[in-house]
Amino acid sequence: MDVRWEEFGWERLGDGVGRRRLPIWDATAALVAGEDSLLLCDTGATLREGAELRAQAEALFGRRVTHIALSHPHFDHVLGTAAFSGAQVYGAVGIERALSREAMRAAAVGHGVSGQDAAEAADVLVLPHHAVCGEWTLELGGRQVLLANVGPGHSGHDLAVLVPARGDSPEIVFCGDLVEESGEPQAGTDALTSRWPAALDRLLSLGGEDAVYVPGHGAVVDAAFVRAQRDQLAVRFGVS
C-alpha cells in the first residue's frame, strides 16, 4: 500500500500503518488501513485537530475513517472524535463514565486549550458505541486488528491496539499512555498505579519480543523499553 506518509507529517510504521505526533502535547494519532475500512487510534485534543486528522486520512487513502479506537479517556486523545461523522467508536468498557463534558472541558482548559475550543469540543463529545471487555477483533477488509482492554493502569480504561505482522511490517502495538517515551509516565488521579505494571505485562504478552511498541507520547520503542518502564513503575508505586 504505497502511501506518501511523510508529505503529511506522518511516520510510516508498516504496510498501511502510520502515525502522527500531534503538536503541543506530542500525543500519538495512528491510522491502520484495510482494503475497505480505515481505523484511527485517538483523535486529538480539539475539533480542529480532529478535522485536520480527518482531512489527512482522506488525502492519504481516498476514503473516510470508518472506525475509531480511543486508548483512554483523557482530553488530548478524545476531544477530536466529533470530527469523524459516521465512524464507529470503540473504547474500554466503562470509559463513558470518565467522559463527562465538564471534566473534559476543564481538563483541556487546565492544560492550555482555549476556553472556546475546549467548550466546542466538549459540547459535542462522542461516547464510544462499542465497549471492549477483554478483546475485540476488527475486520478492516483483508486485515484484522485486535483491540485489547489491557488496563486499568494509566487510567481506569486503557485500550491497546495490536496490528499483526504483514509483509514487511512487524507486529505493532499502540499502547496509549500506558507507555510514554518523551517523559516520565504521568499518573493522574484516575490512574490505578497498583495495576499499571500488570497492564504492561499484558502489552508485552500481546506483542512479544519483536513487536514495535508505539507510546501515547514520544518515539517508537521496543519490548526492552516497555519492560524497563514496567520495572520502573513497579518500583515507583511499590508493586511487585
C-alpha positions in Angstrom: 0.0 0.0 0.0 2.0 2.9 -1.3 1.2 6.0 0.8 3.3 9.1 1.0 3.1 9.5 4.8 5.9 12.0 5.1 4.2 14.6 2.9 1.6 15.0 5.6 3.9 14.9 8.5 3.2 11.3 9.4 5.6 8.4 10.3 5.3 5.2 8.4 5.3 2.2 10.7 4.4 -0.6 8.2 2.3 -1.5 5.3 -0.8 0.7 5.5 0.1 1.7 9.1 1.4 5.2 10.2 1.1 7.6 13.0 1.4 11.4 13.6 2.8 13.0 16.7 0.4 15.9 17.3 1.8 19.3 18.4 1.9 20.7 21.9 1.4 17.5 23.9 3.1 15.2 21.4 0.2 12.8 21.5 0.1 10.0 19.0 -2.7 9.5 16.5 -2.4 6.5 14.2 -4.1 5.1 11.1 -4.5 1.4 10.1 -5.8 0.8 6.6 -7.6 -2.3 5.3 -9.0 -2.7 1.8 -12.3 -1.0 2.6 -12.0 0.4 6.1 -9.8 2.8 7.9 -9.1 2.7 11.7 -7.9 5.8 13.6 -6.4 5.4 17.0 -7.1 8.5 19.1 -8.4 11.8 17.7 -6.5 14.7 19.2 -7.3 17.4 21.7 -9.7 19.7 19.8 -12.2 19.6 17.0 -9.6 21.5 14.9 -7.0 18.7 15.4 -9.7 16.1 14.6 -10.7 17.8 11.4 -7.0 18.0 10.4 -6.6 14.3 11.0 -9.8 13.6 9.1 -8.6 15.6 6.1 -5.2 13.9 6.1 -6.6 10.5 6.3 -8.9 11.2 3.4 -6.0 12.6 1.4 -3.8 9.6 2.2 -6.3 6.9 1.4 -9.1 8.5 -0.6 -11.8 7.5 1.9 -13.2 8.3 5.3 -12.3 6.9 8.6 -14.7 4.1 9.5 -13.5 3.0 12.9 -12.0 4.9 15.9 -10.3 3.3 18.9 -9.9 5.5 22.0 -6.9 4.5 24.1 -8.1 6.1 27.3 -10.4 9.0 28.5 -8.0 11.9 28.5 -8.8 15.1 26.6 -5.7 15.1 24.4 -6.7 11.7 22.9 -10.5 12.0 22.6 -11.8 15.6 22.0 -11.4 15.4 18.2 -13.8 12.5 17.8 -16.8 14.5 16.8 -15.0 15.5 13.6 -15.5 11.9 12.3 -19.2 11.7 11.4 -20.4 8.1 10.9 -17.3 6.4 12.3 -17.9 3.6 14.8 -16.1 4.4 18.1 -14.6 1.8 20.4 -13.3 2.1 24.0 -12.6 0.1 27.0 -15.7 -1.0 28.9 -16.8 1.8 31.3 -14.9 4.6 29.6 -18.1 6.6 29.2 -18.2 7.1 32.9 -15.0 9.1 32.7 -16.0 11.1 29.6 -18.1 13.8 31.1 -18.4 17.0 29.2 -17.5 19.3 32.1 -14.5 17.1 33.1 -13.1 17.1 29.6 -13.6 20.8 29.2 -11.9 21.6 32.5 -9.0 19.3 31.7 -8.4 20.8 28.3 -8.6 24.4 29.7 -6.3 23.4 32.5 -3.7 22.3 30.1 -3.8 25.4 27.9 -6.6 24.8 25.4 -8.6 28.0 24.8 -11.9 28.1 26.6 -13.8 28.4 23.3 -12.0 25.4 21.7 -12.5 23.3 24.8 -16.2 24.2 25.1 -16.8 23.5 21.4 -15.3 20.0 21.6 -16.8 19.1 25.0 -20.3 20.2 23.8 -20.2 17.5 21.0 -18.2 14.9 22.9 -18.7 11.5 21.4 -19.1 8.4 23.7 -18.0 5.0 22.3 -20.6 3.0 20.5 -18.9 -0.3 21.4 -17.4 -1.3 24.8 -14.4 -3.6 24.7 -14.3 -6.1 27.6 -11.4 -8.4 27.0 -10.5 -8.5 23.3 -12.4 -7.5 20.1 -11.2 -8.3 16.6 -12.0 -5.7 14.0 -12.2 -6.7 10.3 -11.0 -3.9 8.1 -11.1 -5.7 4.8 -8.2 -8.1 4.2 -6.7 -7.1 7.6 -7.7 -7.9 11.1 -6.8 -5.7 14.1 -7.2 -6.6 17.7 -8.5 -4.2 20.3 -7.4 -5.3 23.8 -8.7 -4.0 27.2 -5.4 -4.2 29.0 -6.0 -1.8 31.8 -6.6 -0.3 34.2 -3.2 1.4 34.7 -2.6 4.9 33.4 -6.3 5.4 33.6 -9.3 3.3 34.6 -10.0 2.4 31.0 -6.8 1.6 28.9 -7.3 0.1 25.5 -4.4 -1.2 23.3 -4.4 -1.9 19.6 -2.5 -4.8 18.1 -1.8 -4.7 14.3 -0.5 -8.2 13.3 2.6 -8.5 11.2 2.1 -8.4 7.4 4.6 -8.2 4.5 7.5 -6.0 5.6 5.5 -4.9 8.7 6.3 -6.2 12.2 3.6 -6.6 14.8 2.7 -3.1 16.0 1.2 -2.3 19.4 -0.4 1.1 20.0 0.0 1.5 23.8 -1.8 4.7 24.6 -0.3 6.4 27.7 0.4 3.1 29.4 3.8 3.7 27.8 5.5 7.1 27.4 8.9 7.8 25.8 9.1 11.6 25.8 8.9 11.9 29.6 8.1 10.1 32.8 4.7 8.3 32.7 2.1 10.6 34.1 -0.1 9.3 36.9 -3.2 11.4 37.4 -6.0 11.0 39.9 -7.6 8.3 37.7 -4.5 6.1 37.5 -4.7 2.7 39.1 -1.0 2.5 40.0 -1.1 -0.8 41.7 -2.2 -2.4 38.4 -0.1 -0.4 35.9 2.8 -2.9 35.8 0.4 -5.8 35.1 -1.1 -3.8 32.2 2.4 -3.5 30.7 2.8 -7.3 31.2 -0.3 -7.6 29.1 1.1 -5.4 26.4 4.3 -7.5 26.2 2.3 -10.7 26.0 0.2 -9.2 23.1 3.2 -8.0 21.0 6.0 -10.3 22.1 9.7 -9.5 21.8 9.9 -8.5 18.2 7.0 -6.1 18.1 7.1 -2.3 17.6 5.5 -0.5 20.6 4.1 2.9 20.0 3.7 5.1 23.1 1.0 7.6 23.6 3.7 10.3 23.7 7.2 10.0 22.2 9.2 7.9 19.9 8.5 4.3 18.9 10.2 1.8 21.3 10.9 -1.9 21.6 10.0 -4.6 24.1 13.1 -4.0 26.2 12.0 -0.3 26.7 8.5 -1.4 27.8 9.9 -4.0 30.2 12.3 -1.4 31.7 9.4 1.1 32.1 7.3 -1.6 33.7 10.0 -2.3 36.3 10.5 1.4 37.0 6.8 1.8 37.6 6.7 -1.2 39.9 9.5 0.4 42.0 7.9 3.9 41.8 4.5 2.6 43.0 5.7 -0.2 45.3 4.2 -3.0 43.2 5.9 -6.4 42.8 
